[in-house]
Structure formats: C-alpha cells, structure tokens
C-alpha cells in the first residue's frame, strides 16, 4: 500500500533542512520516562515540550531539566505554548500558534483544510494525526494509513506521522518522520 506513494512523497519531503525525523512529545503520561526516552534520541530528533498539566514554576523547572538533557544529545527543543523568554529551537501547535514564532515551526493538523492553514502560516512541517488509535483520545476517530497517506500526498510540507505511532508502523509510512508520546517514551 505505501509503495505507490513513496517516490512522489519522498521527493517533496526530503528537502527539509532542519525538520526532525523523530519527535518525542512530552505529556503527563510519559513524564516519568522522559529522561530515558531522551537518552535514546540524538541529532536530527526533537522534543516537543508541552507539560500543560504543570503550574508556571513547576513547568519552568521541568522545561529547564529536559531542555538541558536534550541539548546534551543534540536534540532540538520545540516549545508548545511556552513563554517568549524560554530558549527554544522552535514552536509546536496550531497553524495560528506557530505563525507568530521563529525557529522550526511544527503545525499540528488533522485535515486538508488545516494543511492549507499550515502552509499559509509558513510552517516548516506538519504533524498529521491521528494515524492510528491513541491513548490520548480513546475511541476517537482515526485517519488510518490509507487516508493518512492520501492527505500526506497533498502536503507541500514535510509530513510527520502522529497518533498511535511505533517504530514499526513508522517504517511502513513513506513520509518525512514520525512522532509519539508513548511510542518513543
């Protein structure tokens, strides 16, 4: 199934200079294992720091610790709704949220309309989701691999697969990269 799209998609999606191939998203669920997960990442990978569940001071402390560990491994640190004074390599969020930021801009999208919004916002890449069922949204509607690839093929931006992703599932999807909360933690 994936082979029919691979040549055209790879040609468009390999010209991304600094867009990460693997993206670890932080979450309350994977917080306890983030240090171990970061130890398995390296240059070309990224950590998206979310941690929306923490209060201001706690969130800042957790960010500082994880950012230091990530940078020691050459992992880019991408902020999701972080204050402007925090040192990040880019931003993560909706097209509207990333359009106002500098660095690597990763827009989260779920439809063709949102892909268009990310392009207009000058995102560097999109995280297209959910590909498979996830613990984040139990019982939620998923794209599935065929619909995911149909949407990914329409994107002029590099596509990063998100939602129920594992290393073996990522190998079957001919896109720029993959992202996970549990699958990398």
SVG drawing of the C-alpha trace seen along z (x, -y; Angstrom):
<svg xmlns="http://www.w3.org/2000/svg" viewBox="-15 -37 41 40">
<polyline fill="none" stroke="black" stroke-width="0.4" points="0.0,0.0 2.6,-2.6 4.9,-2.0 2.5,-3.7 3.1,-7.0 6.7,-6.7 8.6,-8.2 6.5,-11.3 6.2,-12.0 9.9,-11.4 11.0,-13.7 8.9,-16.6 9.6,-15.8 13.3,-15.3 14.2,-18.9 13.5,-19.9 16.8,-21.0 16.2,-21.2 12.9,-19.4 13.3,-16.5 12.7,-12.9 11.6,-11.7 9.6,-13.8 9.0,-13.0 6.0,-14.9 6.0,-15.4 2.9,-14.7 1.8,-14.0 1.5,-10.3 5.1,-9.9 6.8,-12.4 8.4,-9.7 10.1,-8.1 11.2,-11.2 14.9,-11.1 15.2,-7.5 13.4,-8.4 15.7,-11.4 18.7,-9.1 17.6,-7.1 17.3,-10.2 20.0,-12.1 20.9,-14.7 18.0,-15.1 15.4,-14.4 13.3,-16.8 11.5,-17.1 8.2,-19.0 7.8,-20.3 4.1,-20.6 3.6,-19.7 0.4,-21.7 -0.5,-19.9 2.2,-21.8 1.9,-25.2 4.2,-28.0 7.1,-27.4 7.0,-23.7 6.7,-23.8 9.7,-26.1 11.8,-23.8 10.8,-20.7 11.5,-22.5 15.0,-23.5 15.9,-20.0 14.6,-18.3 16.0,-21.0 19.4,-20.6 19.3,-16.8 18.0,-17.2 20.7,-19.7 23.4,-17.4 22.3,-14.8 21.9,-17.3 18.1,-17.0 16.1,-20.2 13.8,-21.6 10.4,-22.7 8.1,-24.7 4.3,-24.4 2.7,-27.5 5.9,-28.4 6.7,-32.0 8.8,-34.0 11.8,-34.2 12.3,-30.4 15.1,-29.3 13.6,-27.0 14.6,-25.9 11.0,-26.3 7.3,-26.1 4.5,-23.5 0.8,-24.0 -2.0,-25.0 -1.2,-27.0 -2.2,-30.2 0.1,-29.4 3.2,-28.6 2.8,-31.5 3.9,-34.0 7.0,-32.1 10.6,-31.7 12.8,-28.7 11.4,-25.3 7.6,-25.6 5.7,-22.3 2.0,-22.7 -0.4,-20.0 -3.1,-19.2 -6.0,-16.7 -7.5,-17.7 -6.8,-19.0 -8.1,-22.4 -5.7,-22.5 -2.8,-21.5 -3.7,-24.6 -3.7,-26.8 -0.2,-25.4 1.1,-26.2 -0.2,-29.8 1.3,-30.2 4.7,-29.2 5.1,-26.1 8.2,-24.1 6.4,-20.8 3.1,-19.3 2.3,-16.6 -0.7,-14.9 -2.8,-12.9 -4.2,-10.6 -3.0,-7.9 -3.9,-5.0 -5.9,-4.8 -4.2,-6.5 -4.4,-6.5 -4.7,-10.3 -8.1,-10.0 -9.5,-6.6 -12.3,-5.6 -11.6,-8.8 -11.8,-8.8 -8.6,-7.9 -7.3,-8.6 -5.9,-5.1 -2.9,-4.5 -4.7,-4.9 -6.5,-8.2 -3.3,-9.4 -1.3,-8.8 -3.9,-10.4 -3.8,-13.6 0.0,-13.5 0.4,-13.3 -1.4,-16.7 1.0,-18.4 3.8,-20.5 5.4,-20.5 7.2,-17.6 4.8,-15.3 5.4,-13.8 3.0,-11.0 1.4,-11.2 -1.1,-9.1 -0.5,-5.6 2.9,-5.5 5.6,-3.0 8.9,-2.4 7.5,0.5 4.4,-1.5 6.6,-4.4 8.7,-2.2 5.6,-1.5 4.6,-5.1 6.8,-6.9 6.8,-10.3 9.5,-12.6 9.2,-11.3 7.1,-10.2 6.2,-11.5 4.8,-9.9 4.1,-10.3 4.1,-6.6 5.8,-5.1 9.1,-6.9 8.9,-7.0"/>
</svg>
